[in-house]
């Protein structure tokens, strides 16, 4: 057991005792309301979806096919593995009716060896009728909704062109929780204009909400994004963390998050050829080991 915080393995063991569980990423061909003009245009300034979509999933394949391909990918090593269908790319509750969405999630959840569903989305794309459907599915197999919150500062949210507010995060978390659906928040450390204290403030506010998990990562300046363009021109106040500073900050974050909330991870590791800064060249487990060594002291 991780002595410092509840990690994702422990969270999974609580939900699925005795099982080994792996996420299977799915790209179901969603778009994003912050790109197509429904909510905003241009997307969040740091976003290039190609940097976080695994190679084995393609929106050209049906969801069921992607699940099978994902299982083949992992099954060779661990035949007894169970899976969470993870609707990851873009905004996975947007642009289709609740009935169509629920049909898709349900079919994914019914695939052999799939024990639950994770749905990544924005706080402003969770209408009540969809939540009713998710609550019903959650009675059969666990559903986790992962909300991109990023920061509790509305000024920063504006600056990074998120086009939602922290109040919308609070509202969506409250509505999901009231229906018994587990909620994870995605947060980014080191956004433009923010320092370590700002990140801790966001983590504190997140932990005051009825959430089940937090997924953190350092801001990466990724190629093909407005952030890189503005950073190179010196138009935006952003200083990527050094590894040492980020380790220090993560140690503070661990001490801020209560044990009942899972910390899913601390590091984003997009393909190195896509990242302009910071270039640490670390895998998630390597960073975690460094952090744990630090927490021992
Ligand atoms: S981070 Fe999410 S909300 Fe922002 S542009 Fe990318 S897909 Fe859209």
Boltz pocket constraint, residues with backbone or C-beta under 6 A from the ligand:
constraints:
  - pocket:
      binder: B
      contacts: [[A, 31], [A, 32], [A, 33], [A, 34], [A, 35], [A, 42], [A, 43], [A, 44], [A, 47], [A, 48], [A, 49], [A, 89], [A, 90], [A, 91], [A, 122], [A, 148], [A, 162]]
      max_distance: 6.0
